[in-house]
Amino acid sequence: MRISQFWQLMEDEFGSSYAHVLAGQLVLTRFQLTAADALSHGVQPREIWETICLQQDVPEERRWGRDRPPKR
């Protein structure tokens, strides 16, 4: 997963403003870092996203974002 995909999933699930607040303030118990700090420490975005989903009780069916039409 690319960092841009991580941010897209965050914004899809939590909204564009709150996603960035959450990433900067919620300490992820698995890493003992916020998502923003974990990214800057080189933790894989997919691991961070999966941890956020578990910690925030994001339902399985919403973990991979909105369906988007393919790019042409």
N, C-alpha and C positions, 0 to 999 in steps of 0.2 A: 504494500500500500504506500502510495506517495503521501507526502505531507499535505498536498493540495486536496487529495481525496479525504484525508482525515478531517480537514477543516470543512469540507463540503458535507460530510456525514454529521459533524458536530452542528453545523448550521441548520441542516435539514431537521435534526431531532430537537434541538434546543432553541432555535431562532438565531438570527445573525448577531444580535447584541449579547444575549445571555450565553451563547456558546463560548465567547471569548472571556467573559467574566468567570464562567465555570472552569475553564481551562487554567485560568490564573489563580483561582482561589480554592478549588476543591483538592484536598490532599488525597491522592490515590494510595490506599493502604498497602497495595502490593509493592509500590516503589518508594513510599514515604516521600513523595514529591508531588507537586502539582503536574498536570498534563503539560503545561508550558515548560516547566523545569525538566520534566522527563524528556521532552523533545530536544531541548538544548543539551541534555546529557547523552543523547544518541540512542535513547530507547526507541525501538521500532514503533511507528505510528499505529500499526495494527494491534500491537500489544496494548498500547495506551487506550485505543478505542474499545477493545474488548474489555478492558478493566473498567472503563467508564460505564459501559453498558451493564456490567454486572453490579457495580456499585450503585448505579442510579436506577436499577431495575427496568432497563429498556427492554421491552418485549422482543422476542426473537424475530418476529415478522417485521420489525422496524429497524433492525440493526444494520441493514445495508442500504438505507436511504430510499429516496423516492425513485420511482421508475421514471426514466427520462427517455425521450425519443432519441434514436441513434443520430450522431452527427453525420452530416452529408459531406 
